[in-house]
Amino acid sequence: MPAEPAPGTVGNLTPEQQIKLQEFWVLALKVFGLTLEELEAPPRSSNASGASTPAAAQDKKKAKKGWNLWGRAEEDSKSESSSSAAATNVAAIHVADGDDKYGQTKEYKQALEDMKPEEIRKAFWSMVKGDNPDALLLRFLRARKWDAKKALVMLVSTMRWRLLEMHVDDDVMFHGEELALKQSLGSDAKEKKKGDDFLTQIRLGKSFLHGVDRAGRPICVVRVRLHKAGDQDNEGLERFTVYTIETARLLLAPPVETATIVFDMTDFGLANMDYAPVKFMIKCFEANYPESLGTVLIHKAPWLFSSIWSVIKGWLDPVVAAKIHFTKNRQDLEKFIHPSQILKELEGDEDWEYKYVEVPENENPKLADKETRDKLMAERQELAKEIQTVTIEWIRASFRKETDAASAAEEKRKGLVQKLREQYWVLDPYVRARSLYDRTNIVQGGGKINFYPDSEKESTSA
């Protein structure tokens, strides 16, 4: 496991990057319904000794008088906004067409029209799950080269996609494998097709999570030879893809923030090539799960794949393309994965075969306990509001260069974020159906990974 967090992640930010994170929080909080112009104003002037001038002190006194947690006091709200505040009117933010590959500005503006601020706020904290909210925001900041406004567009459009298009939390993860099984056993032909398509992927082991690479990142193996275009609808493939990505998120624990994908191209033929799911996967990682890929290994690709790769590479963002490596044999894989973590079918030492464990009867009784779920969700939202309040204190103190106050607020935030992470795992069985990885005791909560529950073998060999 890596001993230190990667650059640009929680615990390893430059002063400039921390300022960018705070700027992003200000924009996000405004989208959540708070107005925070004071935090966007230019720094107060000071004399050579660092003390505020009388005029600055008077301005500060007025600003303090007019400030409350939810924005300016009414008498101050009519005053002219600073140019900085005007520039960060969240409804006016957009990304230039040339830098908006997936049309996220349109989705961003649609989200602001379709969703109330409180709905967006709740969607954000739902998206956080067991993560650190700072870590989540930093993913979007890094993806948009530390431009807070572009990162905001990306974040909000992603929340809209999760909530209104893909229904990640209220359907894909809430119903999980159990719903697919019920659908497959039902009499409705359309629903039966949906269930069969999803279960076919997971029963075959077309893709699965097992082991970690040399950086401690969970590995997702995709056995391309098992896919045949047309055997299933794109909807089922997309659902399975999102389900796998979201499950992999549960296996991440700081300082690990990314996963490795191994595309096993053994026995690949043209019948296995299907561009639609490839495009969907690329969009997921570039637009909706930014900075989630550590390394992509394309293993044993035959010569006929070269022309296909030239097409796919043209769709990729250069940053994503740079993470892709071609491997031909065990020795190539060993550069990225310890031999003990390389599956035997990939010529490694790990004598393990994928086997799907079927959904047992009444596996998710807590999903039906709406009363407890609502209570836990309310607790979570209160924790989230506490974090928001302390975040404002942290940003305000940093803005005013009140070092001690900023440090105190930062420490308080860390404690609250840890409580939020721990609280998620109490809530988890009430909002997420159990998966294969729960049944095999791999998902243990809090990012704990145990790929070898029945042995003493370590899962993090280096």
N, C-alpha and C positions, 0 to 999 in steps of 0.2 A: 504494500500500500504506500502511496506517496506520503512523505512526512510533512511536506509543506503544500499549502494551497497554491494553485497556479496563479500567475500574474493576472490581475484584473478580476479576481474573485474575492469573496468575503475573506478578510484576514490578510489580504495581500493587495491593497490598493495604494496607489500613489496619492498624494494630496490632491492633485488635479482630478484623478478618477473619483475620489470621494466627493468632491464638489459636484461632479457630473451626476453622481448617484443622488445627491441631495436635490439637484435641479430636477431630476426625473421624479423624485418623490413629490416635489411641489406640483408638478404637472399632473401626476397621477391623483393626488389629493384633490386638485381642482376638478378633475373629471368625476371624482367621487362626490362632489357637491360642496367642497370647502373652497373659500376664496382666500388666497394667501398672498395678496399683492405685496405686503410688507417684506416678505421673504425674497421677493424678486427685485426690490429696489437697489440702486447702486449703494455701495458701502458709504457710511457716514464719513465726512471729512474729518481729519484730525491734524493737530499741530505736530511739530517735529518731535516732541517728547512722547507722542502717542496719545495724549489726552484729548478728549473731544473739545471742540471749540464751543463757546456759549451758544452760538446759533445751532450747532449740531446737537448739543445737549437739549436745547429747546425743542428741536425737531423730534428727537428721540422720545422726549416726554409726551409730545402730542401723539406720536405714533403709538406709544404704549397705551395711552388713554383710549385711543380709538380701536384697539385690538381686542378681539376675543377669539376663542377657539375656532369659531365657525366663520370668521372674517372680520371686516371692519365694523365698527359701531356705526349706527345709522347716520349720525351727523357727519361722519368722515367719508361715507360712501359716495357722496356727491362731489368730492374733490377730484381734481383731474388725475387720472391714472398716470403712472410713470410710463415712459416709452417702453421700458422693459416689460412691464405688466401688460401693456397693450399688445406687444409683440407675442406674448404667450397666451393670448385668448385661445383657449383650447379648441373652440369651434372653428377657428380660422386656420388651424394648423393643417398643412398638407405636405405631401412629398411629390417632387417633380416627377413627371411621367417617366423620364429616362431612368429614374432611380426607384421606380415602383413596379417591380417585375410582376407582382401578383395582384395589382390593383387594390392595395390595402387602404389607400386614402379613401376610396369610395366606400369600402367596408367600415372604415373608421367613422366617417360622417354618417353613414347609415346607422351605426351603433348608437351614436349620440342622439339621433332622431328617434330610434325605436326603443331605446332603453332609458329608464330613469337613472339619475346618478346613483341612487341607492342600489339599484339592480346591478349596475356596473361594479360598484364597490363590493357587493356580496359575491359577484362572479369572480372578482380578483382573489378574494380570500378563499374561495372554493378552489380556485386554480392552484393556490399555494400548496394545499395539502400538507404534507409533512416537511416541506421545504422551508428554507429561510427566505422570507419575502425579499430581502436584499439580494440574495442569490438569484432569485427569479428575475428581478428587475435588471440585474447585471448581465444576465444572458442576452436580454434584448438590447441593452446598451452596447455590449461588445459586438453584437451582430450588426448594429447600425453605426459602428465606428465612433461610439461615444457621443452621438448626436441625440440629445434627450428628446427633442421634438419628433424626430424620425422613429425613435424607440417607442414613444407613446403611441404613434399611429400603428406600429407593429403590434404592440401589446393589446390595445383595445380591439383591433381587428381580429386578433387571435381569440380574445375572450368572446367576441361575437360568434366566431366560427365554432368554438367549443360549446357555447350555450344554445345557439339558434340553428346551426347547420349540422354539426356532427353529434351533438347531444352527448358529449363525452361523459359527463358526471351523472346526469339524470337517466341515462339509458345504457350506453356501452359498458360502463364500469358498474353501475348500479345493478343491472340485470345479468351481465356477464354470461358465463357458460350455462348457467341454470336455465335461463330463458331460451337459449339456443336449443337445449335438449327438449324443453317443452314444445317449442315450435316444431322440431323435427318429428315429434310423436303425435302432433295434432292432425286434424283432418283438412284444415284450410291449406290448399295447394300453395298459395303465395307465401304464407307464413312458414310452411314446411320447407320450402325452398330456401328461405332465409336461414332457418336453423341448420339445415343440412350443409349449406355453403360454409357457414362459420365453423361448424364442427369438423367438416372435412379437413380444413386447414390444420386445426389443432390436433386431430387424431392422427393425421399423417406425420405430424412433426415437420411440416413444411418450413416452419421457423420456430425456434425455441431458445430459451435462455439457459446457459449452463457455463459455469466457470468464470474466471476473471483473467484479464491480460496482465502483462508485467507492471502496468500502472495501477492495478487494482480495479480496473473498469469491468463491469459485467459484460459478458460476451453473448451476442445474439447470433446464432448460426442459422443461415438461410440455405436450405437444400433446394437449389434451383431446379434440379432434375425432376422434382416431384410436382412442379407446376405445369399445367397445360392450359393454354389460353382457351377460354370458352367453357371450361369445366365448371365454372362458377361465375356468378354475376360480380361486377365491379363493386357493388354495394357490400357484398359479403367480404370481399378482399380488403376493402377500405376499413370496414369495421374490425376485422382481425388485425390489420396493421396498427390501427390506433390502440386497440386492446393490448397488443404486445408492447408498444412504446410506453403506454401508461403503466403497465406492469413493471417494465424495466425501471421506471422512475422510482418505484417502491424499493428498489435494490440499491439506490444511490445513498451514500452517507458521506458527509464532509470528511476529507477535502475532495472526494471523488464526485464529479459533476457530469461526467459523460460516459457513454458506452461504446463498445467496439462491435462492429458487425462483420461477420465472416460470410461472404457469399461463396458457398461451395459449388463450383461450376463443374464438378465431376460428372461425366456423361451428359453434358449439356448438348442439346440439339436445337434446331430452329423451332421445333414444336414447343419448346419451353419458353421461347421469347414472347413477352407480352408487354408492350410499351405503356399501356394505361396504368397498371399498378406501379410501374417504375416512376412515371410522372407524378403520381399521387404521393409516393414515398419521398421524392425530391421536394415537393411542395411542403410536406409535413416538416421536414428537417430544416428547410430554408425559411419558411414563413411562420409555422406554428410551434415548432420545438427548436428554436434557434440555440446554437451552441450546445447541443446535446450529443453530437457525434464526436467521439475521440478519434477513432481510426476506422477506416473501411478497408477490409482485405478482400480482394477478388482472387479466389484461389482456384488454380488449375483451369483457367479460361482457355478454351481451344482456339485455334487460329480463326475460325469462322466468327468468333466474337469480336474481332478487331474492327470490322466494319460497323457492327452494332454499337460498340463503344464510342466510335467517332461521332455517332448521332447523340448518344446519351451525354457525352462530355460537353457537347454544345449547349445542353440545357442547364448545366451546373454552374452555380456561383463559383468563381475561382477559389474562394476560401474553402468551400466544401470539396472541390476537385483536388485541392492540395492534400486532403486527408486520405485520399484513396491510393492504395498500393496494390500492386499485382504480386502474388506469390505463386510459386510453382511446386514447392515440395515442403517437407517438414523443416528443413534448414531455414527456408525463407520465413515460415511461420514462427520459428523460434526467436526471430528478431523482435517479435511483438508479444508472443505468448510463451510462457514457460512450458517445457515438454510435459510436465505433470498436468497441465491444463488443456493440452491439445488432445482432442478426442481420438480414439483408436481408429475410427473411420477416416480420420485425416492424418493417419500415420503417427499419431502421438502416443503417449503413455497412459492416457486416461481411458481405462476400460469401462466405459459407460455407454449405454444405449438409451435413446429416447423411448419412453413408454408413457402413453397417456393414461391417467387415472380418471375413470369416469366420475361424473357428478353423483354423489350419494343422495338418497332421498332426504328432503327437508334439511338441506345444507345451510340455508341462510335464514334461520328463524328471526334473527335480529332485524332483518330488513323490514319485517312487518310491524316492528315496534315503533310506530310513528311518534308516540308520546316521548319515549326516551331519546329518539333521534332529534326531535324538535328541541328538547331540553339541552342536549349536547351542542346542537347547532347554535342555540342562543348563547350558550357559554362561550363558544368559539367567536361569535361576533363581538361579544363584550371584550374578549381578549384582543381581538383585532382593533377595536376602537381604542383600547389602552395603548396599543403599539402605535397607532396613528397619532394619539395625543403626545406620546413621548417622542415620536419622530419629529413633530413640530417643535417641541422643546429643544431637541438636539440640533435641528437645522437653525432655529432662531439663535441659539447660543453660539453656534459656529459662525453664523452670519455676523454676530456682534463681537466675535473674537473673545468670547467669555470661555476661556479654555477649561476651567474647572467645571463650570456648568455643563459644557458640551461633553466632557468626559463622564460626568455623573449620569447624564441622560443616555449616553452611549452604553454604559454598563447596565442601566435599568432596561434598555431596549434588549440587550443580549439575554437577560433573564426572562423577559416576557416572550421573546422569540422561542426560547427553549421550552417554555410552558406551552406555547402554541404547537410546537412540534410534538411534544409528548401528548397533548390533548388530541391531536389528530388520530393517534393510534388507539385511543379510547373510542373515538367516533367511528373509525374505519369500518368495523363490522356492521354498522348501521347504515352505511352509505355505499358500500362496495361489496358485491357478491364475491364469495370465496372462489379462488382460481386453482388451477393445477398446482401452482407454486405455493399456495397455502396448504393444499392437501398433502404435499410432499415436504412441508415444513421448511421451505426455502425462504419464503417471505415471513419474517419474524417480527417485523415492526421496527421503526426507528432506523431503517436502512441497514439493519443487521442481515447478513447473507449467510446461509448455510446450505451450500450445494451438496454437502455430504452428511445428511442428518443421521444416517445409520452407521457411521464409521468415525474413526478418530482422525481421518484425513483432513488436513487444513485446506480451506478454500482460497487462501490468499498466498499461495506459494510465489516466491519471487525469483 
